[in-house]
């Protein structure tokens, strides 16, 4: 690689790790550095990041990944997890930890909040179904339980907003994060009057919305020195972590949905306008992505985590051996697995759901168990696909990335369950590449995100649906939904035991 080649420094802030990488204009990741982020948890349901430790980890990752390449780094692009909340005072000093998406304390006051809102009206304005995870609910909890902190706070921001302030001195956010707060209007991409009125919150206490895919600032010489990059490095805000992954596996291509099959999983498809669920269940969560595209769809809590659980707690064999066992049987022999080990976001069953093997017989072996687990994850994602299709969002193909995409059996099963061609992304770090696509477009290296995607993202193997097997899985999926419906009440009662 030429010493003059411009590089993008992409940094992704996750709930457990912070990862940085250098990406060149061809989409190749030159170097990756990852550090663990400690999560402060206790018996109250608290799950917070320390903002000062986050900044130190962020700065350390930037310096380490840029070492030897600092003069080639043209821009820094960020991605981060959604649903975070941090209260800061007028000097910008944190008054709380960064309350993450894993924090369950807002459940305490959520029933009170539900009494004060028209859930459907709020959904149609914000694209967020009624769940306690959003910063909207976190703010209500903070105001109710810690009114002194709520009153003292000058700003309420997210994890990435805090990092951008440390980098630029500006309190800003971008819409892929903003539209996942239940505080931003999905249509205007400005803070929503109805949501603010419910909370009694002035819009001036929230960060100003900015474009995710445009240069926000040129970093100061002192900040560049801290990060180990040359003066003149530009900052592009970027999108949320799942949005960066979606872009990095090709979600901006026409007719293409994106799945990220990691510990959790998502299925979303970029659209030129907001898409809301016409069903009263409000099954779709729609956030803005970037470049005039919205990203309707949904996520599931339990994907790769189910295979990891089988590996570590049940079968005690590695993933390669698990795949061999599963390939050694022709099907799951009537065995079903509801993969809800950590509850689920589906409102039909909710957080009280748990994992269930159904139909277990003496002749079932390890291969049947692994196959049933893979199928259960595919069926859970099919529920999201159905909700999209019922709202006229139908992909011609699906691009998939994440650790689960390395299993050919799982990929063929997914193609058969969804009934559409499945293309595996060759990109090893799609989140970092997705951020770099936005960065190179903002710098003018590519004229638009579509051309950047075509140049930087290459698909790998394609798995086409097999007609006979598609029909087989259609029946199994119907029974899977039947099991979910029948067990919904049992899940709720079991949670009380």
C-alpha positions in Angstrom: 0.0 0.0 0.0 1.3 3.4 -1.0 2.5 5.7 1.8 0.2 8.4 0.4 -3.0 6.3 0.4 -5.6 8.1 2.5 -7.0 5.9 5.3 -10.1 6.1 7.4 -9.8 5.5 11.1 -13.1 3.7 12.0 -13.9 3.3 15.7 -16.9 1.2 17.0 -18.1 1.5 20.6 -19.9 -1.6 21.7 -21.3 -2.6 25.1 -18.5 -5.0 25.8 -15.6 -3.8 23.6 -14.3 -0.8 21.7 -12.7 -1.6 18.3 -10.7 0.5 16.0 -9.5 -0.2 12.5 -7.8 1.5 9.5 -9.6 1.0 6.2 -8.3 1.8 2.8 -10.4 3.0 -0.2 -10.7 -0.6 -1.5 -12.4 -1.7 1.7 -9.4 -3.6 3.0 -8.9 -3.4 6.8 -5.3 -2.7 7.3 -5.2 -3.1 11.1 -7.6 -3.8 13.9 -7.3 -3.1 17.6 -9.8 -4.1 20.3 -10.1 -3.4 24.0 -12.6 -4.5 26.6 -14.9 -2.0 28.1 -15.8 -2.7 31.7 -19.5 -2.7 32.4 -20.6 -1.6 35.9 -23.4 -3.9 37.0 -25.1 -4.7 40.3 -28.2 -6.3 41.8 -30.4 -3.2 41.1 -30.3 -3.8 37.3 -27.6 -1.1 36.7 -25.5 -1.6 33.6 -23.3 1.5 33.0 -20.1 2.5 31.3 -17.9 5.0 33.1 -17.6 7.9 30.6 -14.1 8.8 31.7 -12.9 5.2 31.2 -14.7 5.1 27.8 -12.7 8.2 26.7 -9.4 6.7 27.9 -10.2 3.4 26.1 -11.2 5.3 22.9 -8.1 7.4 23.0 -5.9 4.3 23.6 -7.5 2.4 20.7 -7.0 5.3 18.3 -3.4 5.7 19.2 -2.6 2.0 19.0 -4.4 1.5 15.6 -2.9 4.7 14.1 0.7 4.0 15.1 2.9 4.1 12.0 0.0 5.3 9.8 -1.0 8.6 11.5 0.0 10.8 8.7 -2.3 8.8 6.3 -5.4 9.1 8.4 -7.7 11.6 6.7 -10.8 11.2 8.8 -12.1 9.6 11.9 -15.6 8.0 11.8 -17.5 6.7 14.8 -20.2 4.1 15.4 -21.7 3.2 18.7 -24.5 1.3 20.4 -28.0 2.7 20.6 -30.2 3.3 23.6 -27.6 4.9 25.9 -28.1 7.9 28.2 -25.7 10.1 30.1 -26.6 13.2 32.2 -23.9 16.0 32.3 -23.8 19.3 34.0 -23.3 22.7 32.5 -19.5 22.2 32.6 -19.8 19.0 30.7 -19.0 16.8 33.7 -20.9 13.5 34.0 -23.6 13.3 36.7 -24.3 9.6 36.0 -22.7 6.7 34.3 -23.6 6.0 30.7 -26.8 4.0 31.1 -26.6 1.3 28.5 -29.1 -0.8 26.6 -28.6 -3.6 29.1 -29.8 -1.5 32.1 -33.1 -2.8 33.4 -33.8 -0.1 36.2 -36.3 1.8 34.0 -38.6 -1.2 34.3 -39.4 0.1 37.8 -41.2 3.2 36.5 -42.3 2.0 33.0 -45.9 1.1 34.0 -46.3 4.7 35.2 -45.0 6.0 32.0 -47.3 3.8 29.9 -50.3 5.4 31.8 -49.2 8.9 30.5 -48.7 8.2 26.8 -50.6 7.2 23.8 -48.3 4.4 22.7 -49.5 4.2 19.1 -49.3 7.9 18.7 -45.8 8.0 20.0 -44.8 5.1 17.7 -46.2 6.8 14.7 -44.1 9.9 15.5 -40.9 8.2 16.6 -40.8 4.8 15.0 -40.1 3.2 18.4 -42.6 0.6 19.8 -43.5 0.7 23.5 -40.4 -0.8 25.2 -38.6 0.3 28.4 -35.2 0.2 26.8 -35.3 3.6 25.1 -33.7 6.8 26.5 -37.3 8.2 26.7 -38.0 5.6 29.4 -34.6 6.1 31.0 -35.2 9.8 31.4 -38.6 9.2 33.0 -37.0 6.8 35.4 -34.3 9.3 36.2 -36.7 12.2 36.7 -38.9 10.0 39.0 -36.3 8.2 41.0 -33.4 10.8 41.0 -35.2 14.2 40.5 -32.2 16.1 41.9 -29.9 14.7 39.1 -32.6 15.3 36.4 -32.9 18.9 37.6 -29.2 19.5 37.8 -28.4 18.1 34.4 -27.7 20.6 31.6 -27.5 18.0 28.8 -28.8 14.5 28.2 -26.7 12.7 25.7 -25.5 9.3 24.4 -22.2 7.5 24.5 -21.1 8.7 21.0 -22.4 12.2 21.7 -20.1 12.4 24.7 -17.0 11.3 22.7 -17.8 13.8 20.0 -18.0 16.5 22.6 -14.5 15.4 24.0 -13.2 15.6 20.4 -14.8 18.9 19.2 -16.5 20.7 22.2 -19.9 20.4 20.5 -23.0 18.7 21.9 -24.4 17.0 18.8 -26.0 13.8 17.8 -26.9 12.1 14.5 -30.3 10.7 13.5 -29.5 6.9 13.5 -29.0 7.3 17.3 -31.6 10.0 17.7 -34.4 8.0 16.2 -33.6 5.2 18.6 -34.3 7.4 21.7 -38.1 7.5 21.3 -37.5 11.3 21.6 -36.9 12.2 17.9 -39.5 12.6 15.3 -38.9 10.0 12.6 -40.2 12.2 9.8 -38.6 15.6 10.6 -35.4 14.2 12.3 -35.8 16.8 15.0 -36.7 16.3 18.7 -40.4 15.4 19.0 -42.7 17.9 20.7 -45.1 15.2 22.1 -42.3 13.1 23.6 -40.7 16.2 25.2 -44.0 17.4 26.6 -44.6 14.0 28.3 -41.2 14.3 30.1 -41.4 18.1 30.7 -38.1 18.4 28.9 -36.8 21.4 27.0 -35.3 20.5 23.6 -32.3 22.8 24.5 -31.2 20.1 27.0 -30.6 17.6 24.1 -27.8 17.6 21.6 -28.3 19.3 18.2 -29.0 16.9 15.3 -26.3 16.8 12.6 -25.7 14.8 9.5 -24.0 11.4 10.0 -22.4 11.3 6.6 -20.8 14.8 6.4 -17.7 16.3 7.8 -18.5 17.8 11.2 -15.2 19.4 12.2 -11.5 19.5 11.7 -9.9 18.1 14.9 -7.7 20.5 16.8 -3.9 20.0 16.9 -4.1 19.0 20.5 -6.8 16.3 19.9 -4.9 15.0 16.9 -1.8 14.7 19.0 -3.8 12.8 21.7 -5.1 10.4 19.0 -1.8 9.9 17.2 -3.0 11.3 13.9 -1.7 14.2 11.8 -3.1 17.7 12.0 -6.1 18.3 9.8 -7.8 15.0 10.5 -11.5 15.4 9.9 -14.4 14.0 12.0 -17.4 12.4 10.4 -20.0 11.5 13.0 -21.0 8.1 11.5 -24.1 6.0 12.4 -25.0 3.5 15.1 -23.2 0.2 15.2 -25.8 -2.0 13.6 -26.2 0.6 10.8 -22.5 0.6 10.1 -22.6 -3.2 9.8 -25.6 -3.0 7.5 -23.8 -0.5 5.2 -20.6 -2.6 5.4 -22.3 -5.7 4.0 -24.2 -3.8 1.3 -27.5 -2.6 2.7 -27.4 0.5 0.5 -27.8 -1.6 -2.7 -31.3 -1.6 -4.2 -33.5 -4.5 -3.1 -31.0 -5.8 -0.5 -31.8 -6.5 3.1 -29.1 -7.0 5.7 -28.6 -9.5 8.4 -25.9 -9.4 11.0 -25.7 -12.8 12.7 -23.5 -12.3 15.7 -24.3 -12.9 19.4 -27.6 -11.2 18.7 -29.0 -10.7 15.2 -30.8 -8.0 13.2 -32.7 -8.0 9.9 -33.3 -4.6 8.3 -33.8 -3.1 4.8 -33.0 0.4 3.8 -35.9 2.4 2.4 -36.3 5.9 0.9 -39.1 6.7 3.4 -40.0 5.8 7.0 -41.9 2.4 7.3 -44.1 1.8 10.3 -46.0 -1.4 11.2 -49.7 -1.2 10.3 -50.4 -4.0 12.7 -51.4 -2.9 16.3 -48.5 -5.0 17.6 -46.0 -2.4 16.3 -43.5 -5.2 15.4 -41.1 -3.0 13.4 -38.6 -0.5 14.9 -37.6 2.0 12.3 -34.6 4.3 12.7 -33.0 6.7 10.2 -29.8 5.5 8.7 -28.0 8.1 6.5 -28.1 9.5 3.0 -31.9 9.8 2.9 -32.5 6.2 3.9 -34.5 4.8 6.8 -33.8 1.3 8.2 -37.0 -0.6 9.2 -36.8 -4.0 10.7 -36.0 -5.6 14.0 -33.5 -7.4 16.1 -33.5 -10.6 18.2 -31.6 -11.1 21.5 -30.6 -14.7 20.8 -28.6 -15.8 17.8 -24.9 -16.8 18.1 -25.4 -16.9 21.9 -27.5 -20.0 21.5 -24.7 -21.9 19.7 -22.2 -20.6 22.3 -24.4 -21.9 25.1 -24.6 -25.3 23.5 -20.8 -25.3 23.0 -19.9 -24.3 26.5 -22.7 -25.7 28.7 -24.1 -28.7 26.9 -22.1 -30.3 24.2 -18.5 -29.3 25.2 -17.2 -29.4 21.6 -16.0 -26.6 19.3 -18.0 -24.9 16.6 -16.4 -26.9 13.8 -17.3 -30.2 15.5 -20.8 -28.9 16.1 -21.2 -28.1 12.4 -19.9 -31.6 11.5 -22.4 -33.2 13.9 -25.3 -31.1 12.4 -24.2 -32.0 8.8 -24.2 -35.6 9.8 -28.0 -35.8 10.2 -30.5 -35.1 7.4 -32.8 -32.9 9.5 -33.7 -32.1 13.1 -36.1 -35.1 13.3 -39.0 -33.3 14.7 -37.0 -31.4 17.4 -37.8 -27.7 17.9 -35.8 -25.1 19.9 -37.2 -21.8 21.0 -33.9 -19.9 21.3 -35.0 -17.4 24.0 -32.2 -17.9 26.5 -32.0 -14.2 27.4 -35.7 -13.3 26.9 -36.7 -11.6 23.6 -37.8 -8.3 22.2 -40.8 -9.8 20.5 -43.8 -8.2 22.3 -45.7 -11.5 22.0 -43.5 -13.1 24.6 -41.1 -10.4 26.0 -38.3 -10.6 28.5 -40.1 -13.4 30.5 -39.5 -15.9 27.6 -36.9 -18.6 28.0 -35.2 -21.3 25.9 -37.3 -24.4 25.2 -36.6 -27.8 23.5 -39.8 -29.3 22.3 -40.3 -32.8 20.9 -37.1 -34.3 22.4 -36.9 -38.1 22.0 -34.5 -40.7 22.9 -33.2 -41.0 19.4 -32.1 -37.4 19.1 -28.3 -36.9 19.0 -26.0 -33.9 19.1 -26.5 -33.1 15.5 -30.3 -32.8 15.9 -29.8 -30.4 18.8 -27.5 -28.2 16.8 -29.7 -28.2 13.8 -32.8 -27.3 15.9 -30.9 -24.4 17.5 -29.9 -23.0 14.1 -33.4 -23.4 12.8 -34.8 -21.7 15.9 -32.7 -18.6 15.2 -33.8 -18.6 11.5 -37.4 -18.8 12.5 -37.1 -15.9 15.0 -35.6 -13.8 12.1 -38.4 -15.0 9.8 -40.8 -13.3 12.2 -39.1 -10.0 11.5 -39.1 -10.7 7.7 -42.8 -11.4 7.8 -43.5 -8.1 9.5 -41.5 -6.3 6.8 -43.2 -8.1 4.0 -46.7 -7.4 5.5 -45.7 -3.7 5.3 -44.6 -3.9 1.6 -40.9 -4.2 2.3 -39.8 -7.3 0.4 -36.1 -7.9 -0.4 -34.9 -9.5 -3.6 -31.8 -10.7 -1.8 -30.2 -10.7 1.6 -26.6 -9.8 2.4 -25.4 -11.5 5.7 -22.4 -11.0 7.9 -21.2 -11.8 11.4 -19.7 -14.9 12.9 -22.7 -17.1 12.2 -22.2 -16.6 8.4 -19.2 -18.8 8.5 -21.4 -21.9 8.8 -22.5 -23.1 5.3 -25.2 -25.3 6.9 -26.6 -22.4 8.8 -26.6 -20.2 5.7 -28.4 -22.7 3.6 -30.9 -23.2 6.4 -31.4 -19.4 6.6 -32.0 -19.1 2.8 -34.5 -21.9 2.9 -36.4 -20.5 5.9 -36.5 -16.9 4.5 -37.1 -18.1 0.9 -34.7 -15.6 -0.7 -31.1 -15.8 -2.0 -28.5 -15.2 0.7 -25.1 -13.7 -0.1 -22.4 -13.9 2.5 -20.3 -10.8 2.9 -16.5 -11.3 2.4 -15.9 -8.3 4.7 -14.2 -9.4 8.0 -15.1 -6.2 9.9 -18.3 -4.9 8.2 -19.0 -2.3 10.9 -15.6 -0.7 10.4 -15.9 -0.8 6.6 -19.4 0.6 6.8 -18.1 3.6 8.7 -15.3 4.0 6.2 -17.8 4.0 3.3 -19.4 7.0 4.9 -16.0 8.6 5.5 -14.7 8.2 2.0 -18.0 9.6 0.6 -17.8 12.6 2.9 -14.2 13.2 1.7 -15.3 13.0 -1.9 -13.2 10.0 -2.7 -16.5 8.4 -4.0 -19.3 10.6 -5.3 -22.0 8.7 -3.3 -22.5 5.9 -0.8 -23.8 3.5 -3.6 -20.6 3.8 -5.6 -18.5 3.5 -2.4 -20.4 0.3 -1.5 -19.8 -1.2 -5.0 -16.1 -0.4 -4.8 -15.5 -1.5 -1.2 -17.9 -4.4 -0.5 -17.7 -7.7 -2.3 -20.1 -10.5 -1.8 -18.9 -14.1 -1.2 -20.8 -17.4 -1.5 -24.5 -17.3 -2.5 -27.0 -19.7 -1.0 -30.2 -20.1 -3.1 -33.5 -21.4 -1.6 -34.2 -25.1 -2.4 -37.9 -25.3 -3.3 -38.7 -28.6 -1.6 -36.9 -27.6 1.6 -38.5 -24.2 1.6 -41.9 -26.0 1.7 -40.7 -28.2 4.5 -39.5 -25.2 6.6 -42.8 -23.3 5.9 -44.6 -26.0 7.9 -42.0 -26.1 10.6 -42.1 -22.3 10.9 -45.9 -22.4 11.3 -45.5 -24.9 14.2 -42.8 -22.7 15.7 -45.2 -19.7 15.8 -47.9 -22.0 17.3 -45.5 -23.0 20.1 -44.6 -19.4 20.8 -48.3 -18.5 21.1 -49.1 -21.4 23.3 -46.2 -20.8 25.7 -46.6 -17.0 26.0 -48.8 -17.4 29.1 -46.6 -20.1 30.5 -43.5 -17.8 30.1 -45.3 -15.1 32.1 -46.3 -17.4 34.9 -42.9 -19.0 35.0 -41.3 -15.6 35.5 -43.3 -15.2 38.7 -42.1 -18.5 40.3 
